[in-house]
Amino acid sequence: MPGSGNNGTVRTLVTGCSVRSGDVYRRYVSGLYRQSRLTLGDSALAVRVVSDVIADEGAPARGRGEDDVRHRLAESVFRRCQQLASDPPPGDVVGRVGPAGSLSEQERGALGLVLIGGLGYVRASRVLGICPRDMAALLRTAMLRLATSSATVAETAEEQEKR
């Protein structure tokens, strides 16, 4: 039962579950948002994914390490993004692409898991269902494609400044 403070105000009891859930949200929301935004290419859907994942997570199991929670959340974001990509809600734009339109859905997912989610490439390969060697090649290709795309954008900007 809620107790009464010395000044007459009513204190509310907060369950341990909601406190831990809020702690999880504050600690990981930014990275999860960046991961889902990279994967989906849409900020509104990214917010929805993160909200769904945090709501589903509730309170993390006791005794689990910080990295385990972070990795589990990153995997949950990836899976939720896959669900949305395969069965988009009515009114959502299908087939959105990532930075400069140069990365495939699988490449964006892999980068999100490894760079933002903090998973090692071996664990990320299991999430994607490919062997670690293929994951390494996928990440290398995605990074090279991004580097090439960035170089092209920089060259175009330099040419426009010269005019």
N, C-alpha and C positions, 0 to 999 in steps of 0.2 A: 504494500500500500504506500502511496506517495506520502512523504513526510512533510511537515511544515517547517519552514526555516524560521530563524529568530525574528526576522522582520515581517513575518506573516505571509510571505510569498510561498507558493506551492512548488516544491521541487518535483521534477518528473524523473522517473526511473528510466534509464536507457539500458536496454539489454546489451549484453556483451556482443551478441551477434551483430547488431546494427552499428556498434562502435567499430568492430573489426571490419565490417563491410565498408564503412566510411573511410577507414584508414586505407584499405585496399584501393578505393576509388581515388583518393588524393595522391597516393604514391604512384599509381600506374596510368592514370587517365591520359596524360599527355602523350606518352609513348604509344599507348594503344590507339589513340586517335590518329597519330602520325602513321602508324602501321596500316590502319584501315583506310585512311585517305590515300596512301600510296597504292594500296591494292585495288581500291574501287575507283579512285579518281573523282570522288564526289563528296563534298564536305557534309552535306545533310545526311547522306547514307552512312558516312563514317561516324557521325554522332550517334546515330541509331544503333550501329553495330556495337559501339563501346557501351552504350546504355544497356543493351541486351546482355552483353557479356558480363558486365559488373553485376547486373541484377541476378543473372544465373549463378554467378560465383558465390554470392552471399558471403559467408565467413570462411576463410581458408582453414583447412585442417590444421590442428595444432601439431607442432613438431616438424612441420615442413619448412624447408629453408627458403630464404628470400628468392634465390634463383629459381627454385622449383615453382613458386607462385608466379613469378614473372614469366617463366617459360610456358606454364599452363595457360595463363591469360593470353599470351601471344598466339598459342595454338588455337585457343577458342576464337580469337578475333579472325584468324585465318579461315577457320571452318565456317564461321558466320558469314564472312565475305564470300566464300564459295557458294553458300546457300543463296545469298542474294543475287549473285551473278548467274546462277543456274535457274533461279525462279524469282525474277524481279517483281516487286510489288507493283500493282497498277499505278500508272502515272509516272513511274521512274524511267529514266532514259537507260536503254540497254546498250551495252558495248562501249561504255566510256573507257578511255585509255589514259594512261599515266603521263608522266612528263614528256612533252614534245611528241606524244603519240608513238613513241619508239619501242616501248616494252610490251611484251605479251602479258597476259593475265598471270601465267605461271612465273614469269620473271619478276613481276611486281610482288607476287606472293612470297617468292623466295627471298627477295631483298627485304621485305617487311619482316619476315621471320628472323633473318640473320642480323641485319643492321639495326633494326629498331626493337624487335622482340628479344634479341640477345641470345638466340639459340645458336649453337654450333652448327656447322654445315651437316654433320652426321645426323643430329637429331632433326634438323629441318628436312633432311632428305626423307626421313621416315614419315614426317607429316605430309610431305608431298607424294609419298609413295614411289620414290625413285631411289636408285642406289647412290651412295655417297660420291662416287666418281662422277656420275651424271650431274649431281647437285653442284659439285665444284665447277664443272664445265658450264652449267647454266649460270651460276653466279659470275664467272669470268666473262662469259658472253654478254650478260646484262651490264656489267660494269664497263666493258669496252664500248658497248653501244651507247651508254650514257656519256662516256668520255668523248666519243665521236660526235654525238649530238651537241654536247656543250661546246666543243671546238667549232662546229659549224655555226652555232648561234653567235659565238664570239666573233668569228670572221665576218658574218653578215652585219653585225653591229659596227664593226670597224669600217666596213665598206660604206655603210650609211653615214657614218660620221665624216668621211672624206668628201662626201658630195656636198 
